[in-house]
Amino acid sequence: MTRDSFGRARSGRSFRGFTLVELLVVIAIIGTLVGLLLPAVQSARESARRAACSNKLKQLGLAMHNFLSARQSFPSNRWSPNPGTSWNNWETLSAQYAILPFLEETSLYERINATLSASNSSGMYALIRSRVPAFGCPSDATSGSFWGPSNYAWCVGSGVYAIPNRTQATGFMHVEARGSNNTSGSPRTEPVASWPGFEPSDFTDGMSNTIMASEILQGNGTGSGAPALFPQNMVIGTTDAYSTIANRDFPSASDIANMGSATKAATTWHGQNGGQWGWHGAYASTFNAAAPPNWENPSGGNSSPGQMYDGTWGVFPPRSRHPGAVNAMLVDGATITLSDSIDPTTFQRLANRRDGQKVSVP
């Protein structure tokens, strides 16, 4: 042992710091560990969001069954203003409005009801563009970016009908208003409720074999002529794609391919989808199973801007931000996960309440 100039004992060992190479190696190791850990953290967060989304679907299902208990039928997706009003003939509300009291949103429900006798529909629009947490999926990155988030939609069937009447609708819900359409601006004669929705006996394939609801995405908020944002926005102007479909309740693989080509070729886009939970249109509160979940082609319909609002044909599959799948709910209230790779025919049959083919959830 040696001593320093003050006579203090000093160890014979000397100490040195890290070399630059050693420091870089440590940083590289830490970076690798972070890189390995981050996907796991992101996956855990998405799993939590997907579980929260599934729970929201469950709550919507409970609200639907409470409505059924109170009214002896499920609601339709078309609720009109009171007689004597002069709203345009396409201005009607979705089933989301009808179940608000069963989602602890009685105050909002009553405020909407107060607009249904008003001289114009502006008050209704303001209310159905308000934020209701029950209708927004936590995984949708655009959630809350404009108007009222609308990430959950009702199944209208297996075919290419955008807004089907009671006869055309093969799924959980129809979109038919009571009485004839009035000329825009003329006083209405139909009552606030549309024709009743379907009853349990209408689900001849069984309520445990039929899809009630699933997910949709929100657009970027712009109207017709929106930018081409896929899958966020929808397309309009694909009329010819539907004229050659032999069975519009069950479009074939070639039909689906033709519709895909048509939607990809469309040049006009629509970005207000998913922003009005109380609207009856296919872009806001319904979907069909004409194509598989998270279809690789844009959703959309024919006419301009029609099929997102009140038209006839369209392909509007469920979409989500969950990787490789969408959450869905059966009419009996069970929540399920539907893979993007589900067989298209199986998906169509799950969306059809009356085709006589009781398929099991894959």
Buried (B, 14 or more C-beta within 10 A) or exposed (E): EEEEEEEEEEEEEEEEEEEEEEEEEEEEEEEEEEEEEEEEEEEEEBEEBBEEBBEBBBBBBBBBBBBBEEBEBBBBBBBBBBBEBBBBBBBBBBBBBBBBBBBEBEEBBEBBBEBBEBEBBEBBBBBBBBEBEBBBBBBBEBBEBBBBBBBBBBBBBBBBBBBBBBEBBBBBBBBBBBEEEBEEEEEBEBBBBBBBBBEBEBBEBEBBBBBBBBBBBBBBBBEBEBEEBBBBBBBBBBBEBBEEBEEBBBBEEEBBEBBBEBBBEBEBBBBBBBBBBBBBBBBBBBBBBBBBBBBEBBBBBBBBBBBBBBBBBBBBBBBBBBEEBBBBBBBBBBBBBBBBEBEBBBBBBBBBBBBEEEBEBE
